[in-house]
Amino acid sequence: MTDARIVSATANTKVPADMARRMERVTKKKPPKQVLVEFFLNADEIQSRPLNLAERITRSFAPQPGAVEREAMDLQDQTLRIFNTELLEFAGIVMRLSLDHSFALLDSDWQRTASDRDALECKLEVEAAAAAAHGVSRIPVEKQHDNACDDNSDPTSETNKARGIMGFARFMAKNAKKSIASAVKTVEKMMGDGSELLNPPDHRPLCKEERQAILLMQSFCPQQSTPDYMVGTTIAQGFSRCMPNLTPPVLTRTGVVRGDVARLPHQGIEGFVRDNVIRRDVFDNARDYHNVIAECQTLQVDDLLLNLEGSILDEEKAVKLVTWWTKYSRVDPNATATKSLALKDAIRFNENLLTDTKDKTSAGRSIVLMRNLLFFVAKKKKG
């Protein structure tokens, strides 16, 4: 089945009399009382296999770079320029409204299937641990597609530094890749030297909703189809001016949120923070959307500290967190100097047999406060 969407919107026009006369003199017809804007959203994933007839027809609607003529869109005549630029801005507004509406529908599906995904993640983690224990060399998470997206994008590049209207317009001139790739995880990266702590493995393949989100985000990173840069710039102005105080939506592990609320994975912090965090495979398939359009920020230690407030870890998770901190401190030495005490104060975990530094909850459970410990050494397993 081939999936595609056509978005249509109608607007009434109000053209001043003198402007209408000038337009009629140039175009030989009166200005329209209504304008109809339609755009085609290609939501079909590019496949490495040959396309069937329906897919070829659908794909033909999507123009190739430089293949679209704009002869009827006069941006040179002063009067027609005003009318046509406002028409293009209207198209940008429709795009933004359609984007938010599509993500709202996607969020409903995401929340409905949350329990199934959680169960699958638990199952895959158990299987991965068993495979690692038996020395399996590779765990294929998902078949990679041809023309995979570039995972070496520099988040500090000029494109990602660009913000606002011109940032989006500048990006519209790029050729966004349209495939979906999911990395193959290796056991060597999941154990041994601690690299799995800074780059925690994510065993679950991309689900249907995540693929839809990626295709949607890629569709709103359009390719340039006309040599006139003003077309893209003007559409971007309408896109940016519509809901200017709200960043575009993104899909995180816990649902759809605004881009400024979401956080990108960073140095393994995502292994301890789940709420509003974007999966790495989703980010890697739509980097420019997250960095440029949605303006997402990366996870920081402060996000981790905030997540630990009110949380009680199990002992295994506490050990993992302390071990991760020793690795992370080598990557960010300033964090060790400024955040170590705050992290120690924030960690609380359950333990059965340790010291007398336990607080008793009303339910009688033992909670260890890390700040009360001088040293922490995990118990060795018997046998």
JOUR-V725005 format. One record per residue. N is the residue number from 1. SS is DSSP state (A for helix, B for strand, O for the rest). D_FIRST is the distance of its C-alpha to the first C-alpha in Angstrom with 2 decimals. Layout:
n=N ss=SS d_first=D_FIRST
n=N ss=SS d_first=D_FIRST
This chain:
n=1 ss=O d_first=0.00
n=2 ss=O d_first=3.80
n=3 ss=O d_first=6.49
n=4 ss=B d_first=9.91
n=5 ss=B d_first=13.19
n=6 ss=B d_first=16.30
n=7 ss=B d_first=19.54
n=8 ss=B d_first=22.55
n=9 ss=B d_first=26.19
n=10 ss=B d_first=29.48
n=11 ss=B d_first=32.94
n=12 ss=B d_first=36.40
n=13 ss=O d_first=38.66
n=14 ss=O d_first=42.35
n=15 ss=O d_first=44.03
n=16 ss=O d_first=47.82
n=17 ss=A d_first=49.90
n=18 ss=A d_first=51.26
n=19 ss=A d_first=47.87
n=20 ss=A d_first=46.48
n=21 ss=A d_first=49.37
n=22 ss=A d_first=48.72
n=23 ss=A d_first=45.01
n=24 ss=A d_first=45.93
n=25 ss=A d_first=48.49
n=26 ss=A d_first=45.94
n=27 ss=A d_first=42.89
n=28 ss=O d_first=44.95
n=29 ss=O d_first=43.05
n=30 ss=O d_first=43.19
n=31 ss=O d_first=40.90
n=32 ss=O d_first=37.97
n=33 ss=O d_first=38.59
n=34 ss=B d_first=34.97
n=35 ss=B d_first=32.35
n=36 ss=B d_first=28.60
n=37 ss=B d_first=26.56
n=38 ss=B d_first=22.81
n=39 ss=B d_first=20.73
n=40 ss=B d_first=17.21
n=41 ss=B d_first=15.61
n=42 ss=B d_first=13.13
n=43 ss=O d_first=11.34
n=44 ss=O d_first=9.09
n=45 ss=O d_first=10.89
n=46 ss=O d_first=12.73
n=47 ss=O d_first=12.40
n=48 ss=O d_first=15.52
n=49 ss=O d_first=13.98
n=50 ss=O d_first=13.86
n=51 ss=O d_first=11.11
n=52 ss=O d_first=9.73
n=53 ss=A d_first=10.93
n=54 ss=A d_first=8.23
n=55 ss=A d_first=8.23
n=56 ss=A d_first=11.98
n=57 ss=A d_first=12.44
n=58 ss=A d_first=10.92
n=59 ss=A d_first=12.99
n=60 ss=A d_first=15.96
n=61 ss=O d_first=16.44
n=62 ss=O d_first=17.36
n=63 ss=O d_first=21.00
n=64 ss=O d_first=22.67
n=65 ss=O d_first=25.88
n=66 ss=O d_first=28.76
n=67 ss=O d_first=26.80
n=68 ss=O d_first=27.17
n=69 ss=O d_first=30.41
n=70 ss=O d_first=32.30
n=71 ss=O d_first=35.20
n=72 ss=O d_first=34.91
n=73 ss=O d_first=35.00
n=74 ss=O d_first=38.69
n=75 ss=O d_first=39.69
n=76 ss=O d_first=43.13
n=77 ss=O d_first=44.89
n=78 ss=A d_first=46.19
n=79 ss=A d_first=45.27
n=80 ss=A d_first=41.77
n=81 ss=A d_first=41.17
n=82 ss=A d_first=41.76
n=83 ss=A d_first=39.42
n=84 ss=A d_first=36.56
n=85 ss=A d_first=36.85
n=86 ss=A d_first=36.72
n=87 ss=A d_first=33.63
n=88 ss=A d_first=32.00
n=89 ss=A d_first=33.19
n=90 ss=A d_first=31.63
n=91 ss=A d_first=28.27
n=92 ss=A d_first=28.88
n=93 ss=A d_first=29.70
n=94 ss=A d_first=26.51
n=95 ss=A d_first=24.54
n=96 ss=A d_first=26.52
n=97 ss=A d_first=26.15
n=98 ss=A d_first=22.38
n=99 ss=A d_first=22.33
n=100 ss=A d_first=24.54
n=101 ss=A d_first=22.71
n=102 ss=A d_first=19.33
n=103 ss=A d_first=21.22
n=104 ss=A d_first=23.01
n=105 ss=A d_first=19.90
n=106 ss=A d_first=18.76
n=107 ss=A d_first=22.25
n=108 ss=A d_first=22.08
n=109 ss=A d_first=19.16
n=110 ss=A d_first=21.08
n=111 ss=A d_first=24.29
n=112 ss=A d_first=22.90
n=113 ss=O d_first=21.68
n=114 ss=A d_first=24.79
n=115 ss=A d_first=26.66
n=116 ss=A d_first=23.95
n=117 ss=A d_first=23.77
n=118 ss=A d_first=27.57
n=119 ss=A d_first=27.91
n=120 ss=A d_first=25.56
n=121 ss=A d_first=27.54
n=122 ss=A d_first=30.79
n=123 ss=A d_first=29.71
n=124 ss=A d_first=28.60
n=125 ss=A d_first=31.85
n=126 ss=A d_first=33.90
n=127 ss=A d_first=32.21
n=128 ss=A d_first=32.69
n=129 ss=A d_first=36.34
n=130 ss=A d_first=36.89
n=131 ss=A d_first=35.40
n=132 ss=A d_first=37.65
n=133 ss=A d_first=40.63
n=134 ss=O d_first=40.11
n=135 ss=O d_first=39.83
n=136 ss=O d_first=36.24
n=137 ss=O d_first=35.71
n=138 ss=B d_first=32.00
n=139 ss=B d_first=29.33
n=140 ss=O d_first=25.86
n=141 ss=O d_first=23.90
n=142 ss=O d_first=20.66
n=143 ss=O d_first=19.87
n=144 ss=O d_first=20.55
n=145 ss=O d_first=18.41
n=146 ss=O d_first=20.16
n=147 ss=O d_first=21.71
n=148 ss=O d_first=22.20
n=149 ss=O d_first=23.71
n=150 ss=O d_first=27.49
n=151 ss=O d_first=29.02
n=152 ss=O d_first=32.46
n=153 ss=O d_first=32.21
n=154 ss=O d_first=35.59
n=155 ss=O d_first=35.51
n=156 ss=O d_first=38.86
n=157 ss=O d_first=37.79
n=158 ss=A d_first=38.57
n=159 ss=A d_first=35.01
n=160 ss=A d_first=35.00
n=161 ss=A d_first=38.50
n=162 ss=O d_first=37.53
n=163 ss=O d_first=37.16
n=164 ss=A d_first=36.82
n=165 ss=A d_first=36.09
n=166 ss=A d_first=37.08
n=167 ss=A d_first=35.26
n=168 ss=A d_first=31.92
n=169 ss=A d_first=32.84
n=170 ss=A d_first=33.94
n=171 ss=A d_first=30.72
n=172 ss=A d_first=28.74
n=173 ss=O d_first=30.40
n=174 ss=O d_first=28.93
n=175 ss=O d_first=26.00
n=176 ss=O d_first=23.69
n=177 ss=O d_first=21.64
n=178 ss=O d_first=17.89
n=179 ss=O d_first=17.15
n=180 ss=O d_first=17.27
n=181 ss=O d_first=20.03
n=182 ss=O d_first=21.69
n=183 ss=O d_first=25.25
n=184 ss=O d_first=26.62
n=185 ss=B d_first=29.56
n=186 ss=B d_first=32.82
n=187 ss=A d_first=35.56
n=188 ss=A d_first=38.15
n=189 ss=A d_first=36.80
n=190 ss=O d_first=36.77
n=191 ss=O d_first=40.41
n=192 ss=O d_first=43.82
n=193 ss=O d_first=44.65
n=194 ss=O d_first=43.23
n=195 ss=A d_first=40.47
n=196 ss=A d_first=38.00
n=197 ss=A d_first=39.84
n=198 ss=A d_first=39.25
n=199 ss=O d_first=35.66
n=200 ss=O d_first=34.60
n=201 ss=O d_first=31.83
n=202 ss=O d_first=28.59
n=203 ss=O d_first=27.09
n=204 ss=O d_first=24.00
n=205 ss=O d_first=20.69
n=206 ss=O d_first=18.63
n=207 ss=O d_first=16.94
n=208 ss=A d_first=13.76
n=209 ss=A d_first=16.02
n=210 ss=A d_first=17.74
n=211 ss=A d_first=14.76
n=212 ss=A d_first=13.88
n=213 ss=A d_first=17.59
n=214 ss=A d_first=17.86
n=215 ss=A d_first=15.22
n=216 ss=A d_first=17.01
n=217 ss=A d_first=20.34
n=218 ss=A d_first=19.51
n=219 ss=A d_first=18.43
n=220 ss=O d_first=21.85
n=221 ss=O d_first=23.59
n=222 ss=O d_first=23.26
n=223 ss=O d_first=24.46
n=224 ss=O d_first=27.51
n=225 ss=O d_first=26.87
n=226 ss=O d_first=30.41
n=227 ss=O d_first=33.80
n=228 ss=O d_first=35.30
n=229 ss=A d_first=35.17
n=230 ss=A d_first=36.16
n=231 ss=A d_first=32.74
n=232 ss=A d_first=31.21
n=233 ss=A d_first=34.39
n=234 ss=A d_first=34.53
n=235 ss=A d_first=30.94
n=236 ss=A d_first=31.74
n=237 ss=A d_first=34.86
n=238 ss=A d_first=33.01
n=239 ss=A d_first=30.49
n=240 ss=A d_first=33.46
n=241 ss=A d_first=35.71
n=242 ss=O d_first=33.27
n=243 ss=O d_first=34.15
n=244 ss=O d_first=36.40
n=245 ss=O d_first=37.61
n=246 ss=O d_first=34.23
n=247 ss=O d_first=32.33
n=248 ss=O d_first=28.52
n=249 ss=B d_first=26.64
n=250 ss=B d_first=25.36
n=251 ss=B d_first=23.88
n=252 ss=B d_first=26.57
n=253 ss=O d_first=27.06
n=254 ss=O d_first=28.40
n=255 ss=B d_first=26.11
n=256 ss=B d_first=25.73
n=257 ss=B d_first=29.09
n=258 ss=B d_first=30.65
n=259 ss=O d_first=30.93
n=260 ss=O d_first=34.70
n=261 ss=O d_first=34.51
n=262 ss=O d_first=32.05
n=263 ss=B d_first=33.45
n=264 ss=B d_first=32.24
n=265 ss=O d_first=33.05
n=266 ss=O d_first=36.45
n=267 ss=O d_first=38.74
n=268 ss=O d_first=37.67
n=269 ss=A d_first=38.50
n=270 ss=A d_first=34.94
n=271 ss=A d_first=36.05
n=272 ss=O d_first=38.38
n=273 ss=O d_first=36.70
n=274 ss=O d_first=33.42
n=275 ss=O d_first=33.40
n=276 ss=O d_first=31.64
n=277 ss=B d_first=31.09
n=278 ss=O d_first=28.01
n=279 ss=O d_first=26.65
n=280 ss=A d_first=27.56
n=281 ss=A d_first=24.15
n=282 ss=A d_first=22.71
n=283 ss=A d_first=25.73
n=284 ss=A d_first=25.58
n=285 ss=O d_first=22.10
n=286 ss=O d_first=23.31
n=287 ss=A d_first=27.06
n=288 ss=A d_first=27.91
n=289 ss=A d_first=26.18
n=290 ss=A d_first=28.16
n=291 ss=A d_first=31.36
n=292 ss=A d_first=31.59
n=293 ss=A d_first=29.63
n=294 ss=O d_first=29.84
n=295 ss=O d_first=33.16
n=296 ss=O d_first=32.79
n=297 ss=B d_first=35.90
n=298 ss=B d_first=36.29
n=299 ss=O d_first=37.65
n=300 ss=O d_first=41.44
n=301 ss=A d_first=44.12
n=302 ss=A d_first=44.84
n=303 ss=A d_first=41.37
n=304 ss=A d_first=42.22
n=305 ss=A d_first=45.60
n=306 ss=A d_first=44.14
n=307 ss=A d_first=41.69
n=308 ss=A d_first=44.64
n=309 ss=O d_first=46.60
n=310 ss=O d_first=46.80
n=311 ss=O d_first=44.80
n=312 ss=O d_first=46.33
n=313 ss=B d_first=45.02
n=314 ss=O d_first=45.52
n=315 ss=A d_first=47.88
n=316 ss=A d_first=45.26
n=317 ss=A d_first=43.36
n=318 ss=A d_first=46.70
n=319 ss=A d_first=47.62
n=320 ss=A d_first=44.30
n=321 ss=A d_first=44.81
n=322 ss=A d_first=48.36
n=323 ss=A d_first=47.34
n=324 ss=A d_first=44.57
n=325 ss=A d_first=47.16
n=326 ss=A d_first=49.42
n=327 ss=A d_first=46.65
n=328 ss=A d_first=45.54
n=329 ss=A d_first=49.17
n=330 ss=A d_first=49.39
n=331 ss=A d_first=46.48
n=332 ss=O d_first=47.85
n=333 ss=A d_first=51.61
n=334 ss=A d_first=52.17
n=335 ss=A d_first=50.13
n=336 ss=A d_first=52.64
n=337 ss=A d_first=55.52
n=338 ss=A d_first=54.14
n=339 ss=A d_first=51.72
n=340 ss=A d_first=53.04
n=341 ss=A d_first=55.34
n=342 ss=A d_first=52.80
n=343 ss=A d_first=50.29
n=344 ss=A d_first=52.98
n=345 ss=A d_first=53.92
n=346 ss=A d_first=50.35
n=347 ss=O d_first=49.62
n=348 ss=B d_first=50.29
n=349 ss=B d_first=49.36
n=350 ss=B d_first=50.25
n=351 ss=O d_first=52.79
n=352 ss=O d_first=54.98
n=353 ss=O d_first=57.90
n=354 ss=O d_first=58.82
n=355 ss=O d_first=61.63
n=356 ss=O d_first=63.26
n=357 ss=O d_first=61.01
n=358 ss=B d_first=58.85
n=359 ss=B d_first=58.19
n=360 ss=B d_first=57.75
n=361 ss=O d_first=55.17
n=362 ss=O d_first=55.98
n=363 ss=O d_first=53.98
n=364 ss=O d_first=56.13
n=365 ss=O d_first=53.52
n=366 ss=B d_first=54.82
n=367 ss=B d_first=53.45
n=368 ss=B d_first=54.65
n=369 ss=B d_first=55.04
n=370 ss=A d_first=54.58
n=371 ss=A d_first=57.13
n=372 ss=A d_first=59.82
n=373 ss=O d_first=59.36
n=374 ss=O d_first=61.43
n=375 ss=O d_first=59.54
n=376 ss=O d_first=56.39
n=377 ss=O d_first=56.02
n=378 ss=O d_first=53.37
n=379 ss=O d_first=54.91
n=380 ss=O d_first=54.74
n=381 ss=O d_first=53.18
n=382 ss=O d_first=55.71
n=383 ss=O d_first=55.84
